[in-house]
Amino acid sequence: MKNENLNNIKTPGFKTPDNYFESFDDVLLNKLKTEKTLNTVKTTGFKTKKDYFDNLEDKILNKLSKKNDTKVISLVSRKTIIYVSSIAAAILLLFNLSIFGRTTETFDNLETETVENYIIDENISSYEIAALLTQEQIEENITIDYSIDEDNIQEFLINNADIEDLMVE
C-alpha cells in the first residue's frame, strides 16, 4: 500500500453482517438455551495425583523446617559508614565555609588604621596605589590643604637644597 493512500481511506476494512449488533443478544440467548448447560459437565479438565492434598501439608512443613544457609548482608558495613560519613563531612564543610551568607568587604567597611598598617607592612609604593585609582579619583584627591608658612620653607631649602641647583641661568 502506498503512503499517499493512507490519508484517503474512508472505510475501516472490517465488515459485519447486516443488523449483527441489534440481533446479537437474541442469537446468544437462543444458543445458550439449545446447547448443554454447565451442570452437565462432569470433569474440569485438571488432574492431580492420588492423595496429593492429603500429603501436601506434611511436605510443606518438612521443607520449612529444613534450615537453609542464607547469606546475610549487613546493612551497616564499614564501606557504608565511610560513604555516609564522607557525605556528612562534605555538607558540614560546605556550611562552615559560609558560601551562602558571605558578605564582601569593601573600603567603606574597613577602618583607616587597618588600611594604613597594611600599606606600611607590605611596603606598597605610591606608584602601585596610583595604578589602582582612576584619573578622576586622583584629580579629586589631589588638592590637599596644607598650611605651610615661609619660615618652614626657608628652613627646608637651607637644610636640603643646593643653591646651584636652584639657580637659573
N, C-alpha and C positions, 0 to 999 in steps of 0.2 A: 504494500500500500504506500502511496506517495505521501509525503508530508503536506503537500498542498491540499490534499483531500480531507485531512483531519479536521479542519475548521468548517468544512462544509457538510458534515454528517448530520442528517436530520432524523434518522431512526436509530434506536439503540442496538438493533440486530437481534433482539430476543423476541420470540413470538409465543403467545399462549393461545389456546383455543378461545373462541368467542364465548363470553359470559362465564369464563372459568372461575373468577373470584366471586361472582354473585351466587353461583351454584355450588361452591366448594363445601360449605357447611352441610348441605343436604347430601352430597355424594359421600362425605366422610361418615356421617351418621348411618347411612344405609349400609356401608361396608362393615361397620362395627356390629350392626345387628345381624348381618348374614354370616359373618365369619365366626370362628371359635372364640370363646371368651377366655380370659386369663385363668379362670378356675379349672379349666380342663387340662392345663399344662401340668405334667406330673414331675418333670425334672427341671432343675435350674440350669444345668449345663456345667456346673462346677463339681469337681470330685475331690475328696480328701481321703487320706489313708484311714484305715480302721483304727479306732481308739486314739485318733490324733488329739482330740480335745481332752481326752481323759489324762493323757501323759504330758500335755503342754505345760501345765503349771509346774510340774516337777522339773522339767527341762529348763524352764526359765530360772527357777530358783537355784538350780545347780550352776548355771552359767554366772549368775550374780554372786554366788558365794565364792567362786574362784577369785583369787587375788591376782589382779593384773598389775604388772610392773609398768607404771606410767611415769613418764619423765615429768618432774615438777620443775617449772621455770619460776624462779623467784622474781617478783615484781620489783623488789628493791635490791638491785645489784650494784656493784661498785661503779660500773660504767654508767648506770642511770643516775646515781648520786653525783658523779663528776659532771655529767651533762647538765643536770638541773642546777647544780651549784654554780657552774660557769655562766649560765644564763642569768641567774640571780645577781652574780657579781657584775656582769656587764650592765644590767639595768641599774644597779646601785651606783656604779661608776658614772653612768650617763647622768643621773640626777645630781651627783656630787660635783660634777664639772660645771653645774649651773648654766647649761646651754640655754635652757628655756627662759630663765628670768634674768639674763645677763644684762647689766647696764654698762654702757660705754662711757669711758671717762673723757671729758672734754676739758679744754683750758679754763672754762668758766668754773668747773668743779674743783680744780687744783688750787692749792694755796700758792701764793707768790714765793714764799720761802722755799717750798719744795722744788719749784722750778729753778730757782737760783742755785740751790745746793746741787741739783743735777747738772746744771751747766758748769759749775765750778769743778765738781768731782770728775766729770767726763772730759774736761779740757776742750770744750766746744768753742771754736773760734767765732768771731763776729761774722766772718765770711760764710760759715756754714749756717748761721742763723739767718743771715740776709738771703741765702739761697731758698729758704723755706717761706719767705714773705713775698707777697706780690708788690708790684710797683706802687699801687695805691696805698697799701699798708705802710710802706716805707715813707712815702710823702706825707702821710697823715701823722706819723710819729716823729718826723724829722725836726719839728720845731719844739725844742726843749727850752724852757725858761730858766736860764742861769743868770744869777746876779753876780757879775764879775766887776770888780772896781779897778781903778787904774793902778793902785798900789800892788795888787796881786799880779797884774800883767807885767809891770816893770820888774818885779822880783823874779818872776818866771823867766823873762828874757835875759836878765843879768846872769842868772844861775845856769840856764840851759842852752842859750843860743850863742852862736859865734857871730860877731859883728860883721865879719867878712861875708858870711852867708846872707846877711840881711841887706847889705849894701847893693845898690843898683847901679850899674854902670851907665 
